Amino acid sequence: MARDRGYTVQPGKRCKLARLDPGHTGDLDKKRARKLVGQRLEELNELQERLYSGGERALLIVLQAMDTGGKDGTIKHVFSAFNPQGVEVTSFKVPSEEELAHDFLWRVHKAVPRRGMVGVFNRSHYEDVLVVRVRNLVPEAVWSGRFEQINAFEAQLAASGVAIVKLFLHISPEEQAERLQERQQRPDKHWKFNPADLEDRKLWKHFQTAYEDALSRCSTTWAPWHVVPANHKWYRDLVVSNILLDTLEGMKLRYPDPPPDLESFVIPKV
């Protein structure tokens, strides 16, 4: 059952973020949404167990957002459904000297989850068509060619059994301002405050344009993008859990077959 198909960027269609309400909550209130999230997390837990025990497929979740968009919060709340031993979270920071000496996908390919695992990318290979573009770190001739390289890379992963879920957590500039202010004022949030985020905020429109291009050009049948309304964290968590549930159910996961003549085994006394 496709619960949140309306948030999927249709392949071949142009994504216009200004037309998508980051404060959308449907007909739900917080209490109802949180109850639904609790139900979804129980279902996700059982499906992840099938994925882990079967060891035949993998799930890759790509999280992208503007600063304060809620990537860490999504990982904390939604992915709490998963057994930690079956999850690998990778945060892509500024490339190291070694990483810069290779092609831009080198460090990403190394982090792709192995069969049976869930991999979560907190930021991803899409930084190489977003940040590098907005900040003019590489020429347009370089970053513009990366869209097709990304599509080919993701097609290769999908063909090898990796299901890919790409989530753009969509917030408004007003909501971002409130979250930045909260980080500035609350002592327990001070560690999250980064003055560089203020410089990126000045480039909001440029980042929105870059995101629209990435979402439009890299939403494919094998790795679609989903634009998640994320002004309200409780609704964000519901949408994300729904999308993950649809994806895992669509993978038709099953537990591995038991040993032959399972019932004939006698448990020894000790």
Secondary structure, DSSP 8 states (H G I E B T S, - for coil): --S-GGGB--TTS---GGGS-TT--TT--HHHHHHHHHHHHHHHHHHHHHHHHH-S-EEEEEEEESTTSSHHHHHHHTGGGS-GGGEEEEE--S--HHHHTS-TTHHHHHHS--TT-EEEEES-GGGGGTHHHHTT-S-HHHHTTHHHHHHHHHHHHHHTTEEEEEEEEE--HHHHHHHHHHHHH-GGGGGG--HHHHHHHTTHHHHHHHHHHHHHHS--SSS-EEEEE-SSHHHHHHHHHHHHHHHHHHTT-------TTGGG------
